[in-house]
């Protein structure tokens, strides 16, 4: 049985959910309190009763967005058996980046990292922490593949995890820009070929 939220908690979550979509589509700098009011249907007082500032809303909205992304990633990984399959299904989280991203507006990690790089150090730190968490997940998958004997022991775990994450984020950007998911599919296909070349015994 799910936890029942009180009215105040429901309002707070409503603000976070709507702001997460707003920030991911229009960016933090491009979204005003008036935009949040319009998206939520709340007056300014209703927003400031729950949050001290737009910065606080942005921080919690980013946490909410990346939690959705993490949940989608966990489900994808559960559907795969081998380490190679697990590295490939990471791309399936955004297989329909154009029409059905986990969060409206694309990848919250990519969007926040680009926007906050020089202008919002707190959000940048949040994005960096999430990126490192995702890199650790990928590194663990690769290491499991080496230890199980599926992958060769000379694989560069750290650099390969960087390649996989960077390739996926670039593919998301290209697919959304072109409004064509083939960029995700291309990258997944080439990664598959690369990983097969590192199977143990080859």
C-alpha positions, 0 to 999 in steps of 0.5 A, spaced: 500 500 500 502 506 497 504 512 502 498 517 502 501 524 502 498 530 505 495 536 501 501 540 503 506 534 500 501 533 494 502 541 492 510 541 493 510 534 489 506 538 484 511 544 484 517 539 483 514 535 477 511 541 473 518 545 474 522 539 472 518 539 466 519 546 465 526 547 467 528 541 462 524 544 456 526 551 457 532 551 462 533 554 468 535 561 466 529 561 461 524 559 466 521 565 471 517 564 477 511 566 473 512 560 468 512 556 474 506 559 476 503 558 470 505 551 469 503 549 476 496 553 476 499 556 483 499 563 485 506 566 488 504 565 495 503 558 494 510 556 491 513 560 496 510 557 502 513 550 499 520 553 497 524 559 499 527 560 492 527 558 485 534 555 486 531 550 491 525 548 486 531 547 481 535 543 485 529 538 487 526 538 480 533 536 478 533 530 483 526 528 481 528 528 474 534 524 475 530 519 480 526 518 474 532 517 469 535 512 474 528 508 475 528 507 467 535 505 467 534 500 473 528 497 469 532 496 463 538 493 466 534 488 470 531 486 463 539 484 461 542 478 463 550 479 460 554 485 462 554 486 454 547 486 454 547 491 460 551 496 457 547 496 450 540 496 454 543 503 457 541 506 450 534 503 450 532 508 456 533 513 450 531 509 444 525 514 443 529 520 445 524 524 440 517 522 442 518 518 449 524 521 453 524 519 461 523 526 462 519 531 457 525 535 454 530 530 453 536 528 458 536 532 465 543 530 466 545 533 459 541 539 459 543 541 466 550 540 465 550 544 459 546 550 462 549 550 469 557 549 467 559 556 468 552 560 470 550 555 476 555 552 480 550 548 485 546 545 479 553 543 476 555 540 482 548 536 482 549 534 475 557 532 476 555 527 482 549 524 478 554 523 472 559 520 477 554 515 479 552 513 472 559 512 470 560 508 477 554 503 474 557 502 468 564 501 471 561 496 475 558 492 469 564 492 465 568 489 471 563 484 472 564 482 465 571 481 466 571 477 473 566 473 470 570 471 464 565 474 458 570 480 457 578 480 456 582 483 462 585 488 458 579 492 457 580 499 460 574 500 465 574 507 466 575 510 459 570 505 456 565 507 461 566 514 459 565 512 452 559 509 453 556 515 457 559 520 452 556 516 446 549 516 449 549 523 451 551 525 444 546 520 441 541 523 445 543 530 443 543 528 435 537 525 435 533 530 439 536 535 434 534 532 428 528 529 431 530 522 428 532 516 433 537 513 428 542 516 432 541 512 438 540 506 434 547 507 430 551 508 437 548 502 440 550 498 434 557 500 433 558 499 441 555 492 440 560 491 435 566 494 439 564 490 445 564 483 441 571 485 439 573 484 447 569 478 448 574 473 452 577 468 447 577 473 441 
